[in-house]
Amino acid sequence: MPIVLGLCLGCYELIKNKNQQHFELLPVFVLTFIYSIYFEAILPHFLNRYTADGWDVLLYFLGTTCFYVLQQIYLVNPIHKLRKHLFMKI
C-alpha cells in the first residue's frame, strides 16, 4: 500500500501543481479498505490468479499505517519541529 499511496500522492501533487501535499487519515484508510475488498474479496471469485487471504488485508492496513505515520513526520510537521524532536537533549 505505501507504493500505491505514494503514486496517488505524486499524481495528486502533479494535478494540484504543489509540492508537499499530504493525505488526511480518512481518505487513506477508505482507499485501503476499497483496495482490500477489490483484491481480496471480488477478484478471487472471477480470476484464479488471485486468492483471498486475510493476512494480506492486515498487511495492507499495516502498510497504510506506516505510510500515514511517515507522511505526518516528513510532510506535515515542519523540519525544525522534527529536528527538535529527534535531537532533544535528555
C-alpha positions as CSV (number, residue, x, y, z in Angstrom):
1,M,0.0,0.0,0.0
2,P,2.8,2.5,0.6
3,I,3.7,2.2,-3.1
4,V,0.1,2.7,-4.3
5,L,-0.5,5.6,-1.9
6,G,2.8,7.2,-2.8
7,L,1.9,7.0,-6.5
8,C,-1.5,8.5,-5.7
9,L,0.1,11.3,-3.7
10,G,2.5,12.0,-6.6
11,C,-0.4,12.2,-9.1
12,Y,-2.3,14.5,-6.7
13,E,0.7,16.8,-6.4
14,L,1.0,16.9,-10.2
15,I,-2.7,17.8,-10.6
16,K,-2.6,20.5,-7.9
17,N,0.8,21.8,-9.1
18,K,2.0,22.0,-5.5
19,N,4.7,20.1,-3.6
20,Q,4.4,18.8,-0.1
21,Q,0.8,17.7,-0.3
22,H,-0.5,15.1,2.1
23,F,-3.5,12.9,2.6
24,E,-5.8,13.0,5.6
25,L,-6.4,9.9,7.6
26,L,-9.9,9.0,6.5
27,P,-9.3,9.0,2.7
28,V,-6.2,6.9,3.2
29,F,-8.0,4.2,5.1
30,V,-11.1,4.3,2.8
31,L,-8.8,3.8,-0.2
32,T,-7.1,0.9,1.6
33,F,-10.5,-0.6,2.5
34,I,-11.7,-0.4,-1.1
35,Y,-8.4,-1.8,-2.4
36,S,-8.6,-4.8,0.0
37,I,-12.2,-5.5,-0.8
38,Y,-11.4,-5.4,-4.6
39,F,-8.3,-7.6,-4.4
40,E,-9.2,-9.9,-1.6
41,A,-13.0,-10.4,-2.0
42,I,-14.0,-9.6,-5.5
43,L,-11.2,-10.6,-7.8
44,P,-10.7,-14.1,-6.3
45,H,-14.2,-15.0,-7.4
46,F,-13.5,-14.1,-11.0
47,L,-9.9,-14.9,-11.6
48,N,-7.9,-17.9,-10.4
49,R,-4.8,-15.8,-10.3
50,Y,-6.0,-14.1,-7.2
51,T,-6.5,-15.7,-3.8
52,A,-8.4,-14.4,-0.8
53,D,-6.1,-14.0,2.2
54,G,-6.9,-12.3,5.4
55,W,-3.2,-11.7,6.2
56,D,-2.9,-9.6,3.1
57,V,-5.7,-7.3,4.3
58,L,-3.9,-7.0,7.7
59,L,-0.7,-6.1,5.8
60,Y,-2.5,-3.6,3.6
61,F,-3.6,-1.7,6.7
62,L,-0.2,-2.1,8.4
63,G,1.5,-0.6,5.3
64,T,-1.1,2.2,5.2
65,T,-0.4,3.0,8.8
66,C,3.3,3.2,8.1
67,F,2.7,5.4,5.1
68,Y,0.5,7.8,7.1
69,V,2.9,8.0,10.1
70,L,5.9,8.7,7.8
71,Q,3.8,11.2,5.9
72,Q,3.0,13.0,9.1
73,I,6.6,13.1,10.2
74,Y,8.1,14.2,6.9
75,L,5.4,16.3,5.1
76,V,3.1,17.7,7.7
77,N,5.4,18.6,10.5
78,P,7.9,21.4,9.7
79,I,11.5,20.3,9.7
80,H,12.5,22.4,12.6
81,K,10.0,20.6,14.8
82,L,11.3,17.2,13.5
83,R,14.9,18.3,14.3
84,K,13.9,19.5,17.8
85,H,12.1,16.2,18.4
86,L,14.9,13.9,17.1
87,F,17.8,15.8,18.8
88,M,16.3,17.0,22.0
89,K,18.7,16.6,25.0
90,I,17.9,14.2,27.7
